[in-house]
Amino acid sequence: MTIVLAVLAGAFVGATALWLALRGALAAGRAAAVRAGELDKELLVAGARLEASEAGFDHRLADAVRSVAGPGAVRTVLDCGGGSGSTAVPLAQAGARVTVLDVSPDALATLRRRAADAGVEDLVRAVPGDVEALVDLGRTMPELAPASFDLGLAHEVLEAIDHPQVALAGIAAAVRPGGLVSVLISNPVASVLTRALAGDVAAALLELRALAADPPAALDVSAVRALCDQLGLVLEQVHGVGVFTELVPGADLDAQPSGSDSAALAELEQLATGRSPFREIASRVHLLARRPS
Ligand SMILES: C[S@@+](CC[C@H](N)C(=O)[O-])C[C@H]1O[C@@H](n2cnc3c(N)ncnc32)[C@H](O)[C@@H]1O
């Protein structure tokens, strides 16, 4: 999370430079920790894996926020299913005004606490509600008014609800013309692969059958693409998150003599993230689509 915070906080002032500085600091901190015997190698590998997996995603989100308004303007973000604020709070720390719509009172309570701890309670608004009812909510609640947000997020929520098309339509309507919609889904294709690679062929078969059903039982990338088309959203980017970082067994990475394999893994991930067919097997897939002006 520290990484996410820092990268997003740097979004308006030079995310890349900040990211590089942060990576250096992390590396130095880790080296010191290892010398002090505080961390074992397994943790180091896990940390490197997470960094490699999340860094590209964080950069793209930061770029997306930066791209939706002119310099200095306050960005307005609607985070649907934003939960306890793992994305909303960093965005607010970067200066965005974030409204989180979520059905879970517990998650929203945590969000409020987290926002207060981070000193951004004035920039974060917690709204209890169902994203599938967003269109209706927008008619009566000024804080969810149509066309009032620069960026709408649906991160790891569309796959958890019954009518993702209704939810995405609501988010598209909440975003102003020219604004962006950011969708992150867990990838059912990756789940099939992971189960098969782990030797659980029966479970892999069940999941693939469910995916091959008509209609498919799980939301996949092609379904999100189709929804964007139906809603008139112009798909601008599709990236995999965790293409190789989730695939390479930790034990194998752990067995390597130096940290060079973590660097190689990061580069592998970076090269694969936007490239077909690798992005289609990533554990999560990130799509950015624009509402036409
Ligand atoms: C897996 S969490 C994702 C949290 C966050 N977006 C992230 O990427 O870390 C899913 C969140 O969606 C919320 N959620 C589930 N169904 C919802 C619905 N119909 N409307 C709004 N929020 C919903 C849950 O309460 C939970 O906070």
PDBQT file of the ligand as one rigid body, heavy atoms in Angstrom, charges set to zero:
ROOT
HETATM    1  C1  LIG A 301     -13.244  -7.225  -3.735  1.00  0.00    +0.000 C 
HETATM    2  S1  LIG A 301     -13.766  -5.761  -2.978  1.00  0.00    +0.000 S 
HETATM    3  C2  LIG A 301     -12.910  -4.579  -3.991  1.00  0.00    +0.000 C 
HETATM    4  C3  LIG A 301     -12.542  -3.350  -3.241  1.00  0.00    +0.000 C 
HETATM    5  C4  LIG A 301     -11.786  -2.303  -4.040  1.00  0.00    +0.000 C 
HETATM    6  N1  LIG A 301     -12.537  -1.849  -5.193  1.00  0.00    +0.000 N 
HETATM    7  C5  LIG A 301     -10.428  -2.806  -4.465  1.00  0.00    +0.000 C 
HETATM    8  O1  LIG A 301     -10.193  -2.923  -5.671  1.00  0.00    +0.000 OA
HETATM    9  O2  LIG A 301      -9.619  -3.068  -3.603  1.00  0.00    +0.000 OA
HETATM   10  C6  LIG A 301     -15.430  -5.621  -3.552  1.00  0.00    +0.000 C 
HETATM   11  C7  LIG A 301     -16.188  -4.467  -2.921  1.00  0.00    +0.000 C 
HETATM   12  O3  LIG A 301     -17.411  -4.311  -3.641  1.00  0.00    +0.000 OA
HETATM   13  C8  LIG A 301     -18.448  -4.056  -2.719  1.00  0.00    +0.000 C 
HETATM   14  N2  LIG A 301     -19.719  -4.438  -3.373  1.00  0.00    +0.000 N 
HETATM   15  C9  LIG A 301     -20.183  -5.681  -3.643  1.00  0.00    +0.000 A 
HETATM   16  N3  LIG A 301     -21.362  -5.604  -4.278  1.00  0.00    +0.000 NA
HETATM   17  C10 LIG A 301     -21.659  -4.282  -4.411  1.00  0.00    +0.000 A 
HETATM   18  C11 LIG A 301     -22.738  -3.562  -4.975  1.00  0.00    +0.000 A 
HETATM   19  N4  LIG A 301     -23.771  -4.192  -5.555  1.00  0.00    +0.000 N 
HETATM   20  N5  LIG A 301     -22.706  -2.208  -4.929  1.00  0.00    +0.000 NA
HETATM   21  C12 LIG A 301     -21.669  -1.554  -4.350  1.00  0.00    +0.000 A 
HETATM   22  N6  LIG A 301     -20.636  -2.190  -3.799  1.00  0.00    +0.000 NA
HETATM   23  C13 LIG A 301     -20.613  -3.535  -3.828  1.00  0.00    +0.000 A 
HETATM   24  C14 LIG A 301     -18.082  -4.883  -1.506  1.00  0.00    +0.000 C 
HETATM   25  O4  LIG A 301     -18.719  -4.409  -0.344  1.00  0.00    +0.000 OA
HETATM   26  C15 LIG A 301     -16.568  -4.691  -1.474  1.00  0.00    +0.000 C 
HETATM   27  O5  LIG A 301     -16.228  -3.571  -0.718  1.00  0.00    +0.000 OA
ENDROOT
TORSDOF 0
